[in-house]
Amino acid sequence: MAGFRFQSLQAGRGLAALAVVLYHAADTITLPKYIGPDPTGLLAYFLPGHAGVHYFFVLSGFVIYHVHGHDRGAPAFSNFIWKRTTRLVPALWVWLAVVTTLLYLQPGAAAEAFGLRSVLQAFSLIPVEQEVVLKVEWTLRHEMLFYVLYALYVLYRPLGAIVLSTWFAGSLISHLADASFPYDFVFSPFHLLFLSGIGIAHVLSRRRIPAPHMMVAAGFVALAVAWLRDPGYRVDGLNGQLIGFGAGATLMIAGLTELDRQHRLPYSVLLGHLGDASYSLYLTNLTIISASCKVATIVNGKYGLPPLVWFCAAVATSVAFGWLFHRYVERPLLRMLQRGRGHAQRNREALVRWI
């Protein structure tokens, strides 16, 4: 099963990234400094799109265990570190370089709001109390923490199992304590979503998941209920939102992966491409949406178009830019790094044979 490619997960990845884009566009375009409130109230229905983050976290736990569940030892450890780092860091660093340059070029308070320390924290992916350079980076910091702890499990399973178990237990009970940074970061309830994904992959590796259609339907209902009852954006606490979106994502991924394994799902080329570009889309969307809103504010003084029109324009611009960034930056970087590692490995093998 480790070599099986789940097409449904790639499509879901694309939809989750699109949901985040919809959330950011609806939230940003209606700010007073841009277009302002939406008189129709339609844009408010896109604000729960931050649920895409919950899907990403569950999916990350699934993928890590599905691909690396049987990895162990020093060679597997180095391979895991290489794969996870090259997947996350190169595209991030390129985009951070762009964003940092743009922020420094802005006059006044925008350029003075951050310094060298903030930039170094952004590039290092270490835990921070508040995002300054790239607002969406908070999720990547949690991802990196998960990768580091799982790497211990790959290197030495007894120790890694204890560390991961303690981490998940701490994340479960942390909402009971009034913890401050860095404890509220290290033991965030969001980490339980990684555990949900690991659980799906573990079950799937041993048996069939029963009633997958019913699971997908139940997951959709859970997501829909949480979406409609969304009380506002929160990233802390074991609240109903986290439980609702997390349970919905877990049930949907469990059902879809089983249906995918049974070849009972159609494949959408469009959603597949969107899934391929999901990381680039997630990285770049808020910056591009903010830039689109600045342009919209200037142009809207002349035309007076409703917020919904500018919302659609911002979403379309963000998706197009995200795909272009994936096509011409992220994907070439990954291929270059893979080729470089392959050449280095062949050179080491040749040297060993020569010695």
DAHU-V840186 format. One record per residue. RES is the residue in three letters. SS is DSSP state (A for helix, B for strand, O for the rest). PHI is phi in whole degrees, -180 to 180 (* if undefined). OMEGA is omega as a letter, one per 40 degrees, with the letter a starting at -180 (none if undefined). Layout:
res = <RES RES>
ss = <SS SS>
phi = <PHI PHI>
omega = <OMEGA OMEGA>
This chain:
res = <MET ALA GLY PHE ARG PHE GLN SER LEU GLN ALA GLY ARG GLY LEU ALA ALA LEU ALA VAL VAL LEU TYR HIS ALA ALA ASP THR ILE THR LEU PRO LYS TYR ILE GLY PRO ASP PRO THR GLY LEU LEU ALA TYR PHE LEU PRO GLY HIS ALA GLY VAL HIS TYR PHE PHE VAL LEU SER GLY PHE VAL ILE TYR HIS VAL HIS GLY HIS ASP ARG GLY ALA PRO ALA PHE SER ASN PHE ILE TRP LYS ARG THR THR ARG LEU VAL PRO ALA LEU TRP VAL TRP LEU ALA VAL VAL THR THR LEU LEU TYR LEU GLN PRO GLY ALA ALA ALA GLU ALA PHE GLY LEU ARG SER VAL LEU GLN ALA PHE SER LEU ILE PRO VAL GLU GLN GLU VAL VAL LEU LYS VAL GLU TRP THR LEU ARG HIS GLU MET LEU PHE TYR VAL LEU TYR ALA LEU TYR VAL LEU TYR ARG PRO LEU GLY ALA ILE VAL LEU SER THR TRP PHE ALA GLY SER LEU ILE SER HIS LEU ALA ASP ALA SER PHE PRO TYR ASP PHE VAL PHE SER PRO PHE HIS LEU LEU PHE LEU SER GLY ILE GLY ILE ALA HIS VAL LEU SER ARG ARG ARG ILE PRO ALA PRO HIS MET MET VAL ALA ALA GLY PHE VAL ALA LEU ALA VAL ALA TRP LEU ARG ASP PRO GLY TYR ARG VAL ASP GLY LEU ASN GLY GLN LEU ILE GLY PHE GLY ALA GLY ALA THR LEU MET ILE ALA GLY LEU THR GLU LEU ASP ARG GLN HIS ARG LEU PRO TYR SER VAL LEU LEU GLY HIS LEU GLY ASP ALA SER TYR SER LEU TYR LEU THR ASN LEU THR ILE ILE SER ALA SER CYS LYS VAL ALA THR ILE VAL ASN GLY LYS TYR GLY LEU PRO PRO LEU VAL TRP PHE CYS ALA ALA VAL ALA THR SER VAL ALA PHE GLY TRP LEU PHE HIS ARG TYR VAL GLU ARG PRO LEU LEU ARG MET LEU GLN ARG GLY ARG GLY HIS ALA GLN ARG ASN ARG GLU ALA LEU VAL ARG TRP ILE>
ss = <O O O O O O A A A A A A A A A A A A A A A A A A A A A A A O O O O O O O O O O O O A A A A A A A A A A A A A A A A A A A A A A A A A A A O O O O O A A A A A A A A A A A A A A A A A A A A A A A A A A A A A A A A O O O A A A A O O O A A A A A A A A A O O O O O O O O O O O O A A A A A A A A A A A A A A A A A A A O A A A A A A A A A A A A A A A A A A A A O O O O O O A A A A O O O O A A A A A A A A A A A A A A O O O O O O O A A A A A A A A A A A A A A A A A O O O O O O O O O O O A A A A A A A A A A A A A A A A A A A A A A O O O O O O O A A A A A A A A O A A A A A A A A A A A A A A A A A A A A A A A A A A O O O A A A A A A A A A A A A A A A A A A A A A A A A A A A A A A A A A A A A A A A A A A A A A A A A O>
phi = <* -64 -94 -77 -99 -86 -65 -63 -69 -67 -65 -63 -61 -65 -66 -65 -64 -64 -61 -65 -61 -61 -62 -63 -66 -66 -72 -82 -64 -92 -65 -56 -76 -110 -81 99 -57 -91 -66 -80 77 -69 -66 -63 -73 -94 -63 -72 -62 -63 -60 -58 -65 -62 -62 -60 -68 -63 -62 -62 -61 -63 -63 -61 -74 -63 -86 -118 -62 -104 -74 -160 98 -62 -61 -67 -61 -66 -65 -63 -60 -63 -63 -69 -68 -69 -73 -99 -84 -57 -63 -62 -64 -62 -70 -62 -62 -65 -64 -61 -62 -64 -67 -68 -78 -74 -78 76 -65 -61 -80 -89 -74 -141 -129 -62 -61 -63 -66 -63 -64 -67 -74 -87 63 -77 -61 -135 -79 -147 -78 -115 -87 -128 -62 -80 -73 -59 -69 -69 -67 -67 -60 -64 -62 -61 -62 -63 -70 -69 -60 -63 -64 -70 -70 -148 -59 -57 -67 -61 -64 -66 -64 -64 -62 -64 -63 -67 -64 -63 -67 -73 -101 -64 -68 -79 -106 -87 -81 -114 -64 -93 -66 -70 -82 -62 -116 -68 -60 -59 -67 -65 -69 -60 -63 -60 -65 -61 -61 -61 -63 -64 -65 -64 -75 -118 -159 -74 -87 -72 47 -63 -62 -66 -65 -62 -63 -65 -64 -63 -63 -61 -65 -65 -64 -63 -63 -72 -99 -57 -86 133 -76 -134 -119 -132 91 -86 -95 -61 -63 -62 -67 -64 -67 -66 -65 -62 -64 -63 -65 -67 -66 -62 -68 -67 -66 -68 -64 -65 -64 -87 57 -113 -124 -73 -110 -102 -63 -63 -67 -63 -65 -64 -65 -59 -93 -61 -67 -63 -64 -65 -61 -96 -63 -68 -64 -68 -64 -62 -65 -63 -68 -63 -65 -61 -63 -68 -69 -67 -62 -94 -102 62 -79 -69 -56 -61 -66 -69 -60 -62 -65 -66 -63 -62 -64 -66 -64 -63 -67 -60 -67 -65 -63 -64 -68 -112 -126 -62 -65 -60 -63 -63 -64 -64 -67 -65 -65 -62 -68 -63 -64 -64 -67 -66 -66 -64 -65 -65 -65 -63 -65 -67 -67>
omega = <a a a i a a a i i i i i i i i i i i i i i i a a a a a a a i a a i a i a i a a a a a i a i a i i i i i i i i a a i a i i i a a a a a a a a i i i a i i i a i i a a a a a a i a a a i i a i a i i i a i i a i i a i a i a a a a a i i a a i i i i i a a a i i i a a i a a a a a a a a a i i i a i i i a a i i i i i a a a a i a i i a a i i a i i i i i a a a i a i a i i e a a i a a i i i a i i i a i i i i i a i i a a a a i i a i a i i i i i i i i i i i a i i i a a a a a a i i a i i a a i i a a i i i i i a a a a i a a i i i i i i i a i i a i i a i i i i i i a a a i i i a a a a i a i i i i i i i a a i a a i a a i a a a a i i i i i i i a i a a i a i i i i i a a i a a i i a a i i i i i i i i a i i i i i i i i i a i none>
